Each structure stands twice: as C-alpha cells, then as structure tokens.
Amino acid sequence: MNKSALCMKIIFEKYHGTGNDFIMIDGRGPGFRIPDRNVIARLCQRHFGIGADGLIIIQDSDQQDFRMRYFNSDGREGTFCGNGGRCAVDFYSKQNKEAGQSTVFEASDGIHKAVIPVPDFVQLELNDVDGIQVFEDHFELDTGSPHYVKFVNQVDELDVQKMGAEIRYSEPFNPEGINVNFVKITRNELYVRTYERGVERETLSCGTGVVASAISASIKSGTDKKSFLINTRGGPLEVSFERSGEKRFKNIILSGPVAFVFFGEAEID
C-alpha cells in the first residue's frame, strides 16, 4: 500500500502567548480526525517535530462560536489553558473575519468570553474561583487547572525544574500532578515562574498560573487590590478580578499579547 494513503495532511499555525507556544489546528467541519496521543506528542517535540508546549484544536460548537480542545505536549488532553485560550481566540478571529472582536467559546471547564481590544492582544474571562486552600507555606487552587503557589524571596536563582518536579510528583498530587508556581512580590507587581504538568518542565509563562498567583497574592497581602501586573520569563501579563468573599473571586480577566509565528503543513500517520 502507498505510504501516503496511510497519512493525513494537517495545516497548522504556530502561536505563542508570552512565550507559551502552541500548534493551532482548525478542526471544524466534517471529516477531521483528532490525532492520537503519540502523534500529538511527536508534533510537539522540539527536536523531531514542530515544537510546542501544547496543541490546540478548535472545533464546531452547538451553542458557542467554537470549542477549544487542548492537549499537553505529552499528548494527553489537558485541563484549561489560559494562554492557549487567548491564542485560540485570536486564531479563530483571523480564520473568521466576520467574527468581530468578541468571542464566546467552550472549553474543558465551561464557557469563556474574550475580546480583542487591539490587534494581537486578548482579554480572556476565566470562571469564578473558590475552594482556595491556604497552607502555612503555599496556596492550592483551581483556575481552570490545578495550581500550587509558593511565595519566595528570590525567583531567578531557583531550580524550577527540580523543585517543581518534586512538588508535582509528590503525594497527594501524583499521578495526576499539579502545576507549580514560584512567586515573588515586587512593589505592585508579581514575578512568576511555573513548572507545568503535562509539559513536565518550566514554561516561559502560564496563563492559569499567573491568575492563581495573583489571587493568592491578594489573599496573602490582605489588600483590596483588584489587579496585578505579572512579569514572566516570556513577557508581561495582567490579571484583574473582583472579590466576592474572603476566598471567592469573580470577573477574572487575563490580559496580554498573542503572536502568530508561522504556518505550515505536516503529514501524520
């Protein structure tokens, strides 16, 4: 049998949101087949594939503009990805010129709204957050994905790969794991470095991670501050919110730049 008969050609675009990079695929319409886990992992592999922290497929939705499917670079379907969601909104908007600057889409954790106030900049609304656990030396909360937030005096000097993996694989988090954020408060800003499960390394930024860090900082500081500028290794993000209780947050908005990098075609088995 001809080898090409066993392959499917996909058209993709490469995006990043403050260095958190994704393979974007338009999987709407009939006939599209989601690649299996091994194929997705191979596409995300940086030396032998396209290279990315994750792969995102947009699909048709019965009630919303589109459905976002997010897969970690290990090939497994993941929980919600904030920077990936922002990239998906920009990707969808550019595929659909009539879509306008406002979008409502479906993701693993529910419905999200987003706007593009200026080109290549997306403001994404996350779901309300409660059930926050405060421990002596860290916070645990779910902002669409589960996060562990630890405040430290020095961030640049940390071995995030080693320390993040130790926490991610420790009990009670293993085997599903948890994303681990190391946060430094600097004046009115935060500096965040994140180890992401599924990627199993530090990423240049993590959208749900900076949201978790901002919410934790609000509780830790005990102030009525409603927004934080977040510095990451990949660039700045902003998180705003309203507190509806001691440990309840609503109207959470993640804002920041997105960038189209390149497009291409790939053949997959």
Backbone bond lengths (Angstrom), bond angles and torsions (degrees), N, CA, C in turn:
res aa  C-N    CA-C-N  psi(-1)  N-CA   C-N-CA  omega(-1)  CA-C   N-CA-C  phi
1 M - - - 1.459 - - 1.514 109.64 -
2 N 1.308 117.36 141.63 1.454 122.94 178.00 1.520 109.96 -62.73
3 K 1.335 116.21 130.26 1.457 120.46 -178.26 1.519 111.93 -58.23
4 S 1.349 116.69 -36.38 1.456 119.49 -177.44 1.521 111.88 -63.82
5 A 1.348 116.36 -24.82 1.461 119.78 179.35 1.522 111.44 -69.84
6 L 1.327 117.02 -19.69 1.451 121.44 -179.77 1.520 112.13 -94.43
7 C 1.314 117.55 0.57 1.457 121.46 -175.22 1.528 110.87 -111.82
8 M 1.308 115.38 153.41 1.450 122.29 174.01 1.521 107.95 -120.23
9 K 1.311 115.89 132.32 1.455 120.16 178.87 1.520 108.87 -91.29
10 I 1.332 116.42 130.39 1.460 120.45 176.23 1.523 109.22 -117.48
11 I 1.307 114.67 143.98 1.461 121.43 172.42 1.517 106.87 -102.19
12 F 1.308 117.23 131.49 1.456 120.89 -175.71 1.526 110.67 -134.65
13 E 1.309 115.03 163.88 1.461 121.90 169.63 1.515 107.49 -128.22
14 K 1.307 115.36 146.09 1.467 121.04 177.87 1.532 107.90 -103.05
15 Y 1.328 116.07 130.05 1.464 123.17 -179.59 1.529 109.30 -128.83
16 H 1.308 115.55 161.16 1.465 118.96 165.51 1.526 109.83 -146.12
17 G 1.325 114.51 150.03 1.456 122.68 172.25 1.507 107.67 -120.14
18 T 1.328 116.86 106.74 1.469 123.27 -173.85 1.530 112.18 46.19
19 G 1.312 115.24 48.16 1.462 121.07 173.86 1.514 115.31 86.32
20 N 1.317 118.30 -10.76 1.461 123.52 175.49 1.526 106.05 -83.63
21 D 1.356 117.73 106.83 1.461 119.43 -165.44 1.525 113.22 -108.18
22 F 1.353 114.21 150.35 1.458 121.21 -171.33 1.518 111.29 -142.78
23 I 1.343 115.13 146.50 1.459 123.06 167.81 1.525 106.27 -89.45
24 M 1.322 117.25 123.05 1.457 122.52 -176.40 1.533 109.50 -107.90
25 I 1.328 116.04 129.13 1.461 120.95 -179.44 1.523 109.40 -129.74
26 D 1.323 116.08 133.08 1.461 121.59 174.93 1.526 108.04 -88.22
27 G 1.316 116.18 103.84 1.459 121.12 -177.34 1.516 113.39 -105.58
28 R 1.329 116.76 23.50 1.461 119.67 179.02 1.528 110.74 -77.91
29 G 1.310 114.31 158.18 1.461 119.34 178.90 1.513 111.93 89.87
30 P 1.330 116.90 167.33 1.470 120.97 -177.63 1.529 111.93 -74.04
31 G 1.314 114.96 154.36 1.460 120.40 171.50 1.510 115.80 91.75
32 F 1.340 117.92 -9.93 1.465 117.90 179.93 1.522 109.92 -78.79
33 R 1.307 115.04 134.27 1.465 121.40 179.91 1.522 109.22 -116.40
34 I 1.334 117.33 124.18 1.461 121.10 179.55 1.525 109.11 -68.74
35 P 1.319 118.17 127.38 1.468 120.25 178.82 1.528 111.24 -60.25
36 D 1.335 116.10 153.58 1.457 117.95 179.09 1.527 110.52 -77.26
37 R 1.324 114.92 173.67 1.463 120.89 -172.96 1.528 112.76 -57.22
38 N 1.318 117.42 -43.76 1.464 120.59 -177.13 1.526 111.66 -65.08
39 V 1.327 116.30 -37.31 1.464 120.34 179.46 1.525 109.97 -67.80
40 I 1.333 117.27 -43.61 1.466 120.48 179.34 1.523 110.19 -61.87
41 A 1.319 116.75 -43.93 1.467 119.89 178.70 1.520 110.98 -61.47
42 R 1.326 117.21 -38.53 1.461 120.36 179.71 1.537 111.42 -68.32
43 L 1.314 116.68 -39.53 1.462 120.06 177.94 1.529 111.06 -63.59
44 C 1.331 116.59 -37.36 1.470 120.56 -178.45 1.527 112.90 -79.67
45 Q 1.317 117.62 -12.87 1.466 121.05 -177.76 1.529 109.99 -64.88
46 R 1.328 116.02 130.42 1.467 119.85 -170.57 1.520 113.78 -78.29
47 H 1.309 118.75 -20.85 1.460 119.80 -178.41 1.528 112.69 -98.51
48 F 1.335 117.22 -31.26 1.456 120.74 -175.30 1.530 113.12 -117.75
49 G 1.310 117.28 -1.86 1.459 121.26 -179.77 1.511 111.93 -126.53
50 I 1.325 115.23 -155.86 1.464 120.70 177.04 1.523 109.62 -72.51
51 G 1.312 115.94 -43.18 1.451 121.72 178.92 1.512 112.35 95.79
52 A 1.350 117.01 118.47 1.463 120.64 179.22 1.521 109.67 -173.04
53 D 1.346 115.37 160.50 1.463 120.85 172.44 1.517 111.17 -75.91
54 G 1.341 116.63 -21.47 1.448 120.02 -179.55 1.515 111.54 -170.32
55 L 1.315 115.75 172.42 1.461 122.84 179.40 1.519 108.55 -124.97
56 I 1.324 116.14 133.81 1.465 121.77 -177.72 1.521 109.46 -122.68
57 I 1.320 115.49 131.71 1.463 122.13 175.72 1.522 107.89 -116.90
58 I 1.334 116.92 128.53 1.456 118.72 171.74 1.526 107.88 -98.36
59 Q 1.329 115.26 136.06 1.453 122.20 -177.70 1.524 109.74 -128.24
60 D 1.323 115.82 167.42 1.455 120.63 175.65 1.526 109.79 -65.49
61 S 1.321 115.26 146.72 1.462 122.14 175.87 1.522 108.14 -125.53
62 D 1.325 117.11 141.79 1.462 120.74 -178.55 1.523 112.47 -66.19
63 Q 1.342 117.03 -33.56 1.458 119.67 -172.75 1.524 113.98 -121.83
64 Q 1.333 118.51 -21.18 1.460 121.07 -176.96 1.531 110.45 -109.64
65 D 1.317 116.17 179.72 1.465 119.85 -178.89 1.523 111.36 -64.90
66 F 1.321 116.65 -39.85 1.465 120.88 177.60 1.513 109.93 -162.82
67 R 1.313 115.35 168.72 1.460 122.70 173.68 1.517 108.23 -112.38
68 M 1.334 116.11 133.84 1.465 121.77 179.26 1.523 109.52 -102.82
69 R 1.325 116.50 124.51 1.472 122.51 174.05 1.526 107.14 -111.65
70 Y 1.329 117.05 122.94 1.463 121.55 -177.62 1.525 110.20 -113.85
71 F 1.334 115.48 132.00 1.461 122.24 178.23 1.522 108.99 -122.88
72 N 1.329 116.23 129.70 1.462 120.42 175.90 1.522 110.28 -66.76
73 S 1.300 116.40 166.56 1.465 120.03 -178.10 1.531 112.53 -68.98
74 D 1.339 117.70 -12.16 1.469 119.47 173.82 1.529 111.38 -82.89
75 G 1.342 117.22 -0.08 1.444 122.25 177.05 1.517 115.24 94.86
76 R 1.318 117.32 -12.20 1.461 120.78 -178.62 1.532 110.43 -82.44
77 E 1.325 116.52 143.26 1.461 119.45 175.21 1.517 108.82 -68.21
78 G 1.324 116.25 131.38 1.450 121.14 -173.43 1.515 113.43 -104.84
79 T 1.318 114.87 179.70 1.448 121.75 172.80 1.529 108.39 -81.58
80 F 1.319 117.37 -168.86 1.460 119.20 -172.30 1.519 111.96 -66.79
81 C 1.330 115.34 144.91 1.466 122.60 179.33 1.522 108.15 -123.29
82 G 1.328 117.66 117.83 1.456 121.79 -175.76 1.517 113.99 -68.18
83 N 1.323 116.92 -51.27 1.465 119.32 178.14 1.527 110.54 -66.22
84 G 1.324 116.62 -36.26 1.459 120.18 176.15 1.519 111.51 -63.79
85 G 1.322 116.66 -38.45 1.457 120.58 177.11 1.519 111.53 -63.41
86 R 1.329 116.42 -40.48 1.469 119.74 178.35 1.529 110.23 -65.21
87 C 1.323 117.40 -41.48 1.461 120.41 177.82 1.528 111.16 -65.82
88 A 1.341 117.18 -38.50 1.457 120.59 179.57 1.519 111.47 -63.08
89 V 1.326 117.23 -37.71 1.463 121.50 178.55 1.528 110.42 -63.82
90 D 1.323 117.02 -45.20 1.459 120.17 179.55 1.525 110.96 -66.77
91 F 1.326 116.42 -41.38 1.461 122.02 178.28 1.529 110.36 -60.69
92 Y 1.326 117.40 -47.53 1.458 121.46 179.28 1.526 110.82 -62.01
93 S 1.325 116.03 -43.75 1.463 119.94 -178.44 1.520 111.83 -60.58
94 K 1.316 116.76 -39.27 1.463 120.01 -178.84 1.529 112.21 -77.43
95 Q 1.334 117.12 -21.62 1.462 120.51 174.14 1.527 111.23 -79.52
96 N 1.334 115.91 -20.44 1.468 121.60 -174.85 1.522 108.95 -131.94
97 K 1.312 116.77 88.31 1.458 121.49 -174.30 1.523 111.58 -60.53
98 E 1.346 117.17 -26.69 1.454 120.26 -178.94 1.528 112.68 -82.22
99 A 1.326 117.47 -2.40 1.460 121.30 -174.34 1.522 112.14 -69.16
100 G 1.325 118.28 -26.61 1.454 120.16 -177.52 1.517 112.08 81.12
101 Q 1.319 115.79 -166.40 1.462 120.98 -174.75 1.524 113.36 -100.09
102 S 1.330 117.89 0.24 1.463 121.73 178.61 1.525 109.10 -117.49
103 T 1.322 116.14 138.05 1.454 121.46 -175.92 1.525 109.78 -139.28
104 V 1.325 115.65 144.02 1.464 121.91 171.07 1.523 106.95 -125.75
105 F 1.325 116.99 125.67 1.457 119.00 -177.51 1.514 111.84 -136.56
106 E 1.309 114.13 163.17 1.457 123.39 -177.94 1.519 109.47 -102.46
107 A 1.330 116.93 135.15 1.463 121.51 177.78 1.527 109.04 -135.68
108 S 1.313 116.13 -176.95 1.468 120.67 -175.29 1.522 112.72 -62.36
109 D 1.328 117.55 -26.99 1.463 120.92 -177.07 1.521 112.98 -105.00
110 G 1.338 117.94 10.06 1.450 119.74 177.82 1.523 112.65 125.52
111 I 1.327 115.57 -153.16 1.458 122.75 -174.03 1.528 110.40 -98.05
112 H 1.345 115.01 138.46 1.461 121.00 178.19 1.518 110.45 -128.55
113 K 1.333 115.63 142.68 1.460 122.06 173.01 1.523 108.79 -107.55
114 A 1.317 115.54 150.14 1.466 119.84 179.24 1.516 109.63 -151.68
115 V 1.327 115.71 153.55 1.460 121.44 174.84 1.522 108.33 -133.57
116 I 1.332 114.66 154.84 1.460 122.27 174.66 1.529 106.75 -116.87
117 P 1.344 118.19 89.42 1.470 120.23 -174.45 1.526 113.26 -68.40
118 V 1.322 116.40 -32.41 1.457 122.86 175.24 1.523 106.95 -140.34
119 P 1.335 118.79 158.71 1.463 119.71 -178.39 1.526 112.84 -55.31
120 D 1.328 115.36 140.12 1.470 123.33 174.55 1.531 112.87 63.09
121 F 1.318 115.99 30.50 1.466 121.42 177.02 1.520 107.35 -144.23
122 V 1.335 117.18 124.16 1.464 121.37 -173.75 1.526 110.47 -124.67
123 Q 1.334 114.81 133.48 1.452 122.67 173.24 1.526 107.95 -108.43
124 L 1.316 115.62 118.38 1.461 122.31 -172.28 1.520 110.17 -116.42
125 E 1.329 115.52 130.64 1.460 121.00 177.65 1.519 110.32 -90.78
126 L 1.330 116.16 127.59 1.459 121.67 177.26 1.522 109.74 -100.35
127 N 1.304 116.30 164.67 1.461 121.09 179.66 1.526 110.92 -72.06
128 D 1.341 115.47 159.45 1.460 120.59 177.83 1.528 110.04 -58.33
129 V 1.317 115.23 150.21 1.473 120.76 -178.60 1.524 109.49 -122.79
130 D 1.316 115.99 128.84 1.459 122.07 171.30 1.523 107.75 -145.56
131 G 1.298 117.71 -167.36 1.463 120.31 -179.81 1.517 112.97 65.36
132 I 1.330 116.51 27.98 1.469 121.57 -177.54 1.531 109.43 -75.58
133 Q 1.324 116.18 131.51 1.455 121.33 178.49 1.531 109.67 -104.07
134 V 1.314 115.00 126.81 1.469 121.21 -179.14 1.520 108.54 -109.80
135 F 1.334 115.50 119.26 1.459 121.55 178.19 1.531 109.54 -110.61
136 E 1.306 115.95 174.85 1.462 120.15 -176.99 1.524 111.76 -61.45
137 D 1.342 117.12 -37.29 1.465 118.75 -174.54 1.529 114.25 -122.46
138 H 1.344 118.02 6.86 1.459 119.20 178.89 1.522 111.31 -166.28
139 F 1.326 115.64 171.67 1.460 123.31 176.20 1.533 108.33 -119.55
140 E 1.333 116.12 151.25 1.454 121.47 172.58 1.524 108.30 -131.07
141 L 1.323 116.48 130.13 1.457 121.16 -178.82 1.514 110.03 -159.45
142 D 1.337 114.86 162.82 1.459 121.45 -178.88 1.520 108.82 -116.92
143 T 1.324 116.96 118.66 1.461 122.78 179.03 1.535 110.44 -114.38
144 G 1.306 115.66 34.21 1.462 122.70 -171.32 1.512 110.08 108.84
145 S 1.324 115.77 -28.04 1.465 125.95 169.40 1.525 107.17 -138.13
146 P 1.333 118.34 151.28 1.462 120.52 -178.04 1.529 111.96 -75.49
147 H 1.338 115.79 137.73 1.460 120.36 -177.25 1.528 112.24 -135.03
148 Y 1.315 112.94 145.75 1.460 124.64 174.58 1.522 104.95 -113.11
149 V 1.334 117.58 123.98 1.471 121.59 -175.85 1.522 109.15 -120.12
150 K 1.323 116.02 122.54 1.457 121.44 -179.78 1.523 109.11 -124.71
151 F 1.328 117.28 126.13 1.461 121.67 178.97 1.525 109.60 -88.64
152 V 1.321 115.53 135.24 1.463 121.92 -176.11 1.525 109.28 -134.93
153 N 1.326 115.81 161.65 1.469 120.38 178.78 1.516 112.26 -83.18
154 Q 1.327 116.46 -31.86 1.455 121.77 179.13 1.520 109.10 -127.82
155 V 1.317 116.21 133.65 1.458 120.20 -178.52 1.525 111.73 -108.97
156 D 1.335 116.40 -44.37 1.467 120.16 -175.40 1.521 112.90 -59.36
157 E 1.340 116.43 -33.17 1.455 120.25 -174.80 1.523 113.52 -81.09
158 L 1.321 117.62 -9.94 1.469 120.53 -175.09 1.518 112.11 -71.52
159 D 1.329 115.42 145.62 1.458 121.37 169.13 1.527 106.60 -89.33
160 V 1.350 115.50 83.28 1.457 120.96 -174.17 1.525 111.35 -62.56
161 Q 1.325 117.17 -36.14 1.460 120.50 179.26 1.527 110.86 -59.72
162 K 1.315 116.89 -48.90 1.464 121.43 -177.42 1.526 111.56 -70.38
163 M 1.333 116.36 -50.56 1.460 120.13 -175.77 1.526 111.36 -69.06
164 G 1.328 116.13 -38.35 1.455 119.42 179.19 1.518 112.27 -65.18
165 A 1.340 116.49 -43.45 1.461 120.25 179.81 1.519 111.28 -64.68
166 E 1.320 117.38 -38.64 1.466 120.68 179.73 1.522 110.92 -59.80
167 I 1.335 116.70 -42.55 1.467 120.48 179.71 1.522 110.31 -73.01
168 R 1.326 116.50 -44.91 1.460 121.20 -177.03 1.529 111.78 -58.26
169 Y 1.343 117.89 -38.42 1.458 121.80 -177.13 1.526 113.27 -95.01
170 S 1.319 117.62 2.97 1.462 120.12 -179.18 1.526 110.64 -81.86
171 E 1.324 115.39 163.87 1.458 120.21 171.55 1.520 107.61 -76.23
172 P 1.340 119.70 143.10 1.457 126.79 7.57 1.529 113.91 -96.30
173 F 1.345 118.40 18.72 1.458 120.55 -171.79 1.528 113.94 -85.48
174 N 1.301 117.53 -32.86 1.459 121.35 -178.41 1.540 109.79 -70.75
175 P 1.348 121.24 140.18 1.460 125.45 11.23 1.527 115.42 -93.73
176 E 1.339 117.99 -17.08 1.470 119.40 -176.43 1.521 111.83 -63.09
177 G 1.326 116.52 -36.92 1.457 120.48 176.07 1.518 113.45 86.35
178 I 1.312 114.59 174.15 1.457 122.44 179.57 1.522 107.58 -148.16
179 N 1.324 116.97 148.24 1.459 121.06 175.16 1.525 108.73 -79.17
180 V 1.318 116.94 141.58 1.461 120.91 -172.59 1.524 110.23 -120.91
181 N 1.340 115.68 123.99 1.463 122.11 -177.99 1.517 110.84 -115.95
182 F 1.318 115.77 132.42 1.461 122.17 174.51 1.524 107.01 -110.42
183 V 1.338 116.22 123.91 1.465 121.01 -167.11 1.523 110.91 -127.52
184 K 1.331 114.36 134.77 1.463 121.43 172.28 1.516 108.85 -117.64
185 I 1.330 116.61 129.78 1.458 121.59 176.07 1.515 108.33 -89.91
186 T 1.343 116.50 122.45 1.459 121.84 -179.96 1.526 108.37 -127.01
187 R 1.326 116.70 105.85 1.464 121.66 -175.69 1.522 109.17 53.70
188 N 1.324 116.77 -118.43 1.467 120.33 -179.57 1.517 112.21 -99.92
189 E 1.323 116.97 14.81 1.456 120.81 -176.91 1.528 110.26 -122.51
190 L 1.328 114.69 164.71 1.454 121.31 174.59 1.520 108.62 -121.89
191 Y 1.315 115.46 148.32 1.461 121.46 170.92 1.519 106.59 -118.95
192 V 1.339 117.00 121.93 1.464 121.78 -171.73 1.523 110.66 -125.02
193 R 1.326 115.53 133.48 1.462 122.15 169.27 1.516 107.71 -123.15
194 T 1.345 116.25 136.77 1.465 120.99 -170.65 1.519 111.97 -129.11
195 Y 1.324 115.19 132.54 1.462 123.05 168.24 1.522 106.30 -96.38
196 E 1.352 117.46 123.70 1.453 120.84 -176.13 1.526 111.89 -106.25
197 R 1.309 115.01 128.90 1.459 119.89 172.40 1.531 108.18 -67.13
198 G 1.314 117.50 153.83 1.458 120.56 -178.16 1.515 112.58 84.73
199 V 1.335 116.17 -38.65 1.463 121.54 169.63 1.518 108.29 -88.42
200 E 1.327 115.11 -33.63 1.471 125.08 178.51 1.520 112.35 61.05
201 R 1.302 114.77 40.39 1.459 121.23 173.42 1.522 108.34 -165.95
202 E 1.323 115.60 175.13 1.458 119.48 174.13 1.524 109.63 -73.90
203 T 1.326 116.12 135.35 1.456 121.29 172.33 1.531 108.63 -103.40
204 L 1.324 116.67 162.42 1.465 119.60 -177.23 1.521 112.51 -70.12
205 S 1.318 117.33 -22.25 1.462 122.02 169.64 1.519 108.32 -165.14
206 C 1.327 115.92 163.62 1.465 121.62 179.60 1.521 107.19 -143.45
207 G 1.337 117.14 118.09 1.459 120.80 -175.27 1.514 113.92 -63.78
208 T 1.334 117.27 -51.77 1.463 118.79 178.78 1.525 111.11 -67.42
209 G 1.335 115.97 -24.77 1.463 120.38 177.91 1.518 112.94 -70.13
210 V 1.330 117.40 -41.95 1.467 118.68 179.02 1.523 110.59 -70.98
211 V 1.341 117.19 -31.13 1.460 119.66 174.58 1.532 109.96 -64.50
212 A 1.331 116.68 -45.97 1.464 120.73 177.81 1.524 110.91 -60.75
213 S 1.326 117.12 -37.95 1.462 121.58 -179.48 1.521 111.28 -68.41
214 A 1.345 117.12 -41.38 1.465 120.81 179.75 1.526 111.19 -65.60
215 I 1.332 116.52 -42.84 1.462 120.00 178.83 1.523 110.54 -64.16
216 S 1.324 116.95 -42.66 1.468 120.93 178.42 1.521 110.95 -63.75
217 A 1.340 116.65 -39.60 1.462 120.47 178.73 1.521 111.05 -64.51
218 S 1.326 116.70 -36.26 1.458 120.26 178.15 1.525 110.86 -63.65
219 I 1.320 116.24 -43.31 1.465 119.92 178.31 1.523 110.50 -67.61
220 K 1.321 116.08 -44.33 1.464 120.85 -177.37 1.526 111.95 -62.18
221 S 1.339 116.38 -42.31 1.466 120.38 -176.03 1.518 112.64 -79.09
222 G 1.335 116.58 -22.70 1.444 120.02 179.35 1.517 114.13 69.17
223 T 1.335 117.71 21.79 1.457 121.34 -179.00 1.525 110.18 -100.05
224 D 1.335 115.11 172.45 1.463 120.10 175.96 1.523 111.29 -97.17
225 K 1.315 116.97 20.33 1.457 122.03 179.29 1.523 109.87 -59.72
226 K 1.355 116.58 134.40 1.459 121.40 -174.21 1.521 113.79 -111.05
227 S 1.319 117.38 1.50 1.461 118.95 177.70 1.519 110.20 -155.04
228 F 1.314 115.55 153.81 1.458 122.23 178.28 1.517 109.39 -136.88
229 L 1.316 116.46 137.73 1.457 121.54 165.62 1.514 106.60 -85.33
230 I 1.320 116.64 128.32 1.460 121.84 -176.78 1.522 109.09 -113.95
231 N 1.305 117.07 121.47 1.463 120.93 173.68 1.522 108.88 -95.14
232 T 1.327 115.50 132.00 1.454 121.80 174.90 1.527 107.93 -125.81
233 R 1.297 116.91 171.74 1.468 119.64 178.76 1.522 111.63 -66.17
234 G 1.337 117.23 -20.24 1.459 121.23 -179.92 1.510 114.41 -97.59
235 G 1.345 117.90 -5.34 1.451 120.01 179.90 1.521 112.00 136.51
236 P 1.333 116.88 178.46 1.465 121.22 -175.56 1.529 113.29 -87.38
237 L 1.320 115.52 145.69 1.457 124.00 172.00 1.521 108.00 -132.43
238 E 1.320 116.15 161.79 1.468 120.36 176.91 1.516 109.32 -127.69
239 V 1.321 115.96 139.23 1.451 122.26 177.60 1.521 108.63 -124.85
240 S 1.326 116.63 127.52 1.464 121.23 175.03 1.527 108.39 -125.58
241 F 1.333 115.92 157.60 1.466 120.49 -176.61 1.519 109.52 -167.03
242 E 1.333 115.34 173.26 1.450 123.20 170.58 1.521 107.81 -125.84
243 R 1.320 115.54 140.94 1.459 119.71 176.14 1.516 108.88 -91.83
244 S 1.326 116.33 129.27 1.461 120.85 178.86 1.519 111.26 -112.88
245 G 1.318 116.11 12.94 1.458 123.15 -179.67 1.514 108.01 172.80
246 E 1.318 117.08 177.37 1.469 120.12 -177.86 1.518 111.79 -58.01
247 K 1.328 116.55 -39.85 1.462 120.62 -178.52 1.520 110.89 -131.76
248 R 1.323 116.29 36.71 1.461 121.95 178.31 1.528 108.97 -128.23
249 F 1.326 116.03 132.91 1.459 120.98 -176.36 1.525 109.43 -132.30
250 K 1.327 116.24 140.42 1.465 121.75 -179.64 1.527 109.58 -137.85
251 N 1.327 115.89 174.83 1.475 121.97 -179.59 1.532 110.74 48.98
252 I 1.315 115.21 48.78 1.468 121.58 -177.44 1.530 109.00 -85.45
253 I 1.328 115.86 124.69 1.464 121.25 -178.36 1.531 109.54 -123.45
254 L 1.326 115.90 126.98 1.467 123.00 173.62 1.523 107.70 -105.15
255 S 1.331 116.97 121.54 1.469 121.40 -175.30 1.521 110.55 -124.46
256 G 1.333 115.45 141.61 1.453 118.96 176.99 1.515 112.40 172.97
257 P 1.316 116.39 173.96 1.462 121.55 -178.51 1.521 112.39 -77.67
258 V 1.319 115.02 154.32 1.465 122.57 169.76 1.519 107.20 -130.57
259 A 1.320 116.54 157.00 1.458 119.37 -177.84 1.522 111.24 -143.27
260 F 1.319 115.76 130.17 1.458 121.83 168.51 1.525 107.37 -76.66
261 V 1.331 117.08 134.90 1.460 121.09 -176.83 1.533 111.08 -106.43
262 F 1.344 117.21 -57.10 1.455 120.54 177.18 1.529 108.64 -164.49
263 F 1.338 116.25 169.70 1.457 120.22 174.50 1.511 108.52 -126.67
264 G 1.326 116.18 163.34 1.446 118.85 179.97 1.516 111.27 -171.34
265 E 1.307 115.41 -175.05 1.459 123.20 175.70 1.512 109.10 -125.40
266 A 1.328 115.26 148.32 1.454 120.00 176.85 1.516 108.81 -142.08
267 E 1.329 116.48 144.34 1.458 121.18 174.15 1.520 108.87 -99.44
268 I 1.324 115.30 130.81 1.457 119.39 179.39 1.523 108.74 -124.49
269 D 1.340 115.84 152.49 1.457 120.94 -179.28 1.526 110.35 -67.50
